[in-house]
């Protein structure tokens, strides 16, 4: 019992050190956020699809709120590799040497997929949704008045989810190698996953069939890719389990 408490204390202390490291980097990244936030806000506010659209602040604190949110978002993206590396360092003591090298490669892959997802949401999904809603407003004879807070809230709600959705293949590989999920599980629950994707698309986008397809099809493709990637991870998991069994029998 004492050994278990000692082990728990050591793990807790290790976790605390990792979290403190992340916090130090986050504070440092906030200064970079202060530097890049204004140019980024200007770029987002003056995107091609916002031409001839005037932004309005309906509350005194709206500009400050947006400024702070953008700073935090920039800081988070900057330190994402640090977060992933600290997480990797925390869990690697329980992995084999080969597994450590393989999982370390997840960090750049996660960053690349995050940026691809954000770019997909910003350059493809956002323009289409805005065009659809503006055209609908014109057809209904409604003059659209855009609040700056609502506009940036829409951007974050639309763009950021794709940054995480595009992590599906690497997350699937990671969970499979840990033995948490299997390719059989993903195939068996495919219809439920598709339903969740349609619901997610309905939450993000207006009720338009083309928008739903624009959002859902990439998620379905990523899910199917994840199944094939899971097969690779499952073979590695079985091989590692067999190696561990052989080591215990020796």
RAFENCOR-V510486 format. One record per pair of residues at least 4 apart in sequence whose ideal C-beta (glycine too) atoms are under 6 Angstrom apart, sorted by the first residue. I is the first residue (numbers start at 1). J is the second residue. If there is no record, write none. Layout:
# RAFENCOR-V510486
i=I j=J
i=I j=J
This chain:
# RAFENCOR-V510486
i=18 j=86
i=18 j=90
i=21 j=86
i=22 j=83
i=22 j=86
i=25 j=79
i=25 j=82
i=26 j=75
i=26 j=79
i=29 j=75
i=29 j=78
i=29 j=79
i=30 j=75
i=32 j=78
i=33 j=37
i=33 j=71
i=33 j=74
i=33 j=75
i=34 j=71
i=36 j=40
i=36 j=74
i=37 j=70
i=37 j=71
i=40 j=70
i=41 j=45
i=41 j=70
i=49 j=127
i=49 j=130
i=53 j=146
i=55 j=146
i=55 j=148
i=56 j=147
i=57 j=62
i=57 j=63
i=57 j=148
i=58 j=147
i=61 j=65
i=62 j=148
i=62 j=149
i=66 j=152
i=79 j=83
i=81 j=107
i=81 j=111
i=84 j=107
i=84 j=110
i=88 j=92
i=92 j=100
i=95 j=99
i=95 j=100
i=99 j=103
i=106 j=110
i=106 j=170
i=109 j=170
i=110 j=170
i=113 j=166
i=113 j=167
i=114 j=163
i=116 j=166
i=117 j=162
i=117 j=163
i=117 j=165
i=117 j=166
i=118 j=159
i=118 j=163
i=119 j=123
i=120 j=124
i=120 j=162
i=121 j=125
i=121 j=158
i=121 j=159
i=121 j=162
i=122 j=126
i=122 j=159
i=125 j=158
i=126 j=158
i=128 j=214
i=129 j=205
i=132 j=208
i=133 j=206
i=137 j=142
i=137 j=144
i=146 j=151
i=155 j=159
i=156 j=160
i=158 j=204
i=161 j=165
i=165 j=219
i=167 j=171
i=168 j=222
i=168 j=226
i=169 j=225
i=169 j=226
i=169 j=229
i=172 j=226
i=172 j=229
i=172 j=230
i=173 j=229
i=173 j=233
i=175 j=180
i=175 j=181
i=176 j=181
i=176 j=230
i=176 j=233
i=176 j=234
i=177 j=233
i=177 j=236
i=177 j=237
i=179 j=237
i=181 j=185
i=182 j=234
i=183 j=227
i=183 j=230
i=183 j=231
i=183 j=234
i=186 j=227
i=186 j=230
i=189 j=193
i=193 j=223
i=197 j=216
i=197 j=219
i=198 j=216
i=201 j=205
i=201 j=212
i=201 j=215
i=201 j=216
i=205 j=211
i=205 j=215
i=212 j=216
i=213 j=217
i=226 j=230
i=230 j=234
